[in-house]
Amino acid sequence: MKVLIVKLSAFGDIIHALPALDDLLKRPEISEVHWLVDQRFAFVTDIFPPQVKVHKVALKGDSRIRHAWQMIQTLRNEYFDIIFDLQGLIKSGIMAWASAKSGCKIFGFDREQSPEWPNRWFVSPVTFHANEKHVVPLYRHIIAAAFASQNKTDDKEQTYIAPHIQITLAMQKQGQQALDDMGIQAPFSILHVGGSYITKRLPDAQWQQLAQIMQKQQTLIVLWGNAEEKQRAENISKQSEHIIVAPRCFSLATLAGMLQQASAYLGQDTGVTHLAAACDCPTITLWGATAPWRMGALGALHRHITPQSDCSPCFSRQCDNFICMPSLNIEHIYHAWQEARR
């Protein structure tokens, strides 16, 4: 049986889908697993198991329609038996539907859980258990629904299974080389100041205050993902020899090797945060517009700092009264770091 997972983006969401991928790979009737990803996030698939065949589609730019059509033709020629749309968007539903030939079944979100409800026109919507709030069980339930007639799992609540990345010897070597290049030895902690949108970001003044307290106990590596974040990281690290700004954006393999050695990781709701948790690094996650019960790393290794504002979580990318992240208590974050680090 040949299957396709349509999960185009984003970084953290792809990490959250790893347990669903593992569910498929464990099934003896599955002969091939393919994955369709947006080309901008193809770097995340570098940590996939080698037997997964990845297809990369360019959905941004002037030629996006042509690229999408070419990819649809490629996927149709694979003759999939089942397609899973784990994205829940209109574009992912169209890609899944157009890639399916006669007899192929497509499973996806129902209207309540789909980020864009017209997506259900293109898929067979799965009915979820009332207790399934976290995205990891939701993804796993979509996979299980395809095999419901065999094992009666359609109505069964799917549990949270922590995403896990097997750190290879090559990853360890790359991580160690990066640490050596920066002149860093254990113990150290990793911070990430990035956030895909403003309502996920802790204000720089609070980051600076927090880092100045933490660096008295451990060396800190501050990661960044673009020029604006690099400038913020440099501002946070000013006048401290124990706060090291990463010299470049590291590959996922290098980051995994570094995270394996780190005492702890501290960041906002970003892809790197979810990567850290999947590498079994203790994490402290700062929450504002989003919520740990929806996409946070669960388990004894992880700590969550949430605001007390009544409007949180709003899951909005913009806010005219941004009080959630600024309301986070620096001492609470610091104590969570002290408690979590190994």
N, C-alpha and C positions, 0 to 999 in steps of 0.2 A: 504494500500500500504506500503510495506516494502522497505526501502532504506538503502544504505551503502555509507558513505563518506570514501574515501581512502585519508587520509592526514597523511603521516607517520611522517613528521618532518617539520621544526625544531620548537623550542620554539616559536619564534616570528611569524612564519608562521601559526602556529596553532591558535595563538591569532587573527591573521588577518582573519582567516576563521570563527570566531564566528558569524559575521553578516550573512554569508551564512547558518550556522547552524540554526540561529534564523529564517531565511526565511523558512526553511523546517519545523521547529517545529510549525510555525503558519498556515501551510496548513492543512485544515480539512481532506483531503484525505489520509494523512500520518498517518499510524498506529504505525510504529516503525522506529526509526532512530538508525543506528549502525555506529560506527566509527572505522576504522582500523588505528592503530598508531604503530610506531616503539617503541619497548619496552624501548629504551633509553630515549624517550620523553614522556613516559606514565604519568609522574608526572604532565604534563600540564593538563591532562584530569581530574585532581582532582577538577578543578573549572567548569567542565561541568554541565549542568542541569542534575538532577538525572535520567530523563527518557531516556537519551542517553546510549545505550549499547556499551561499549568500548571493542575492541579486540586488544590484544597486541602481536606483532610478533617480534621475535628476528632475525634481519637481519644482525647482526655482529657475528663473531666468527666461530668456526670450524663446528658447527651444523646448520648454517643458512639455508642451503637448506632443511634440514629435518624439521626445524621449519616452514619455509615458506610453505612447502607442507602440513604439518599438519594443518596449519591455513587455507590454501585453502580448504581443505576438510571440516573444520568446517564452513567456510563461504558458501560453496556450499550447505550445508544442511540447510541454512537459507532461500533459495529460494527468493532472492531479486528480486524486480520488476525493480528497477533502481539502478545503481551504479554511483557515481560521483568521478572521479579522479581529485582531487584538487592539486595533486603534480606535474604531468606533466613529470615524469621521466620514464625511461624504466622499472625499477623495479616496480613502482607503476602501470604502465599500464599492466604489466604482472600479477600482483596480482589481479587487477580489472577484467581483461579478464578471468583469470583462475577461479575466484570465481563466475562467472556468469553462470547460467544455461540457457537453451533455453528460449528465450522470454525476457530475461533481457536486458535492454538497458544500455549502458555505455556512459557517457558524460565526455568530458575533453577538454584540450587545443587544439587550432589549431597549425599548424606548426610554425607560427610567434611567438606566445607567449609561447610555450612549452620550458622548459629548455633543454629538450633532444627531438629533433623532431621525432625520431622513435617511441616515445610514441603514436603518432597519429595512428599508425597501430592497436592499441589495443582499441581505443575509437572512438566514434562519435565526431569529432572535432567541437567545437562551434566557430562560427564567431563572433568576438567581435566588438563593436562600436569603431570608430577611437578615440574617446575621453577617452576611458577606458584605462588609463595608470597605475593607482594604483592597487595593487593586490586585495584589498577588492572588488571593483566593478567587477573585473575579476572572482573572486570566486562566487560572487552573480549571475553573468551572466550564469555561467555553471549550477547553480541550476535552474535559470529561463528558460533555454533552454529546459529542460525536460518537461516543461508544456506549451510550446509555442503554441501548437495546440489549447489549451484551452483559453489562454489569450493574444495571439499575442505579446509576449514579446521577441521573438528571436532577433528582430532587435532593440529593445528599449535599450537606454543607461541606464545602472544600475548606481545608484548614490553611492557615498561614504557614508556609515553609520559607525560611530565610533564603534569599538568593545567595548563591555561593560560587566563588571563582577559584578554581584550582590554580594555585600559584606554582608555576613551573620553575625549573632550575634556571632557564634563560631569563625569566622575569626577575628572579632573585639577583642574578648577575647584573642585569641592567639597572635595577634599583640601587645596588651597592655602588656601581660605577657613578651614578648620579650623586649619591651621597659623598663619595670620595672627591668628586670634582668640586663640590661645594665645601669640602673640608669639614663635614659634619659626622660626628660619632654619636652613638646612643649614650644617654637617652635623649630623645627629641620628640616633639609633637608637631603635627601638621595642621595648618590653618588654611582655609580657603575663603577669600573675601567676595567671591563672585556670586551672582544670582541672575537668573535669566530675565527677571523683571524686578522693578523697583520695590514692590511689596514683599519681596523675599529678602531684602538686604538690610543688614544691621548698619546703622549710620556709622561713618568713619570715625567719628569722635569716640563712640563706644568701643569700636574695634581697637582703637589706639589705647584707650584706657585699659582694656582687657589684656591686650598683648604686653603692655608694660608691666602688669602684675605677673603674668604667666612666665615671662622671660627671666624672672628672678630665680625660677626653679628649674627651667629646662630651656634648651635651645629650641627656637621655633622656626619652622619653614613656612613661608607664606606663599601659597599658590595663587595663580591668576590665569585668566583665559583670553584676555584681549588687552589692547593698549590702555583702555580706561581703567580696567581692573589692575593692571600693572602699576599705573600711577597711584592708585589708591593704596596698593600694597606698599609702595615705596614711602608714601606719606605715613603709613602706620608704623613702619620700621625705623623711622627717623631717630637718630641719636641713640641707637641701641645696637651693640655688637652681637647680641644674642638673638636677634630677629633677622633671619636671612630670607631675602626675597628670591624666589626661584629664578634662575637666569633665563629660563625658557619655559614653554609649555611642553610638558613631558608626555610621551606616549602612554597609553593605558598599561602596557606591559611594564614600563619603567615605574609608573605610579604604583602598580600592584606590588612590585618588589620593595618599594620604599614603605608602603603602608604595612607590609608584613613586619617591618622592623620598628615602626613608630610606636611610641607609648600610647598615643591617642590621636584622634582627628577631631577637629572642631570646624563646623561650617554651617551654612544655611541649607535649605532644601534645594540641592543641586545634584547634578549627575555624579560629580566627584564624591559627594557625601554618600550616595548610595553605592558607589564603587567601593569606598572605604569599608562600609558595613559588609559588603559581599566578600571582602578580603579578610573578614574577621578581625578588623581593627576596631578597638573600642571607639565609639563615636559619641559626640555631643552635638545635637542638631538644634539650631535656632529656628523657631517657627513663627510665622506671622500670618500671612493670608492663606496659607495651606495648613494641613493638619497631620500629625503623626498617625492618627487612626485611619487615615486614607492612604498614605504612602510612606510612612516612617519605618525605619528598621526596628523590628521588635526583638526583644530578648535581653538577657542579663548584661550583655556587653554595652548596651546602648542607653543613652540618656537624652531626654527631650525637654527643652526649655520652651514653654508656651506662654503667650501673653494672657493677661486677665481681661482684656477688652471684650466687651459684649459683641462687637462686630466681627470678631475672629472665630473661626476662619470664614472668609468671604470668597476665597478662590478667585479673587479679581486681580488683574494685572495693573490696574490703575486705582488710585485712591485720592480723594480730595481732603481726607482727614486721616493721614497716615500716623496712627498712634500705636499700632500693635508691636512692630519691631522696636521702635524707640522705647517702649515700656518695659522691655526685657531687663531684668536686674543683673548687673554685672557680677555682683557677688554670688548670685545663684549659679551663673554660668561657670565662674571660677571654681566653686565648690563641686559642681558636677564634674568638671575636668579632673580635679584632684581625686574624686571618688572613682572615676571610670578608668583612669590611665593604668597601664600595666607596668 
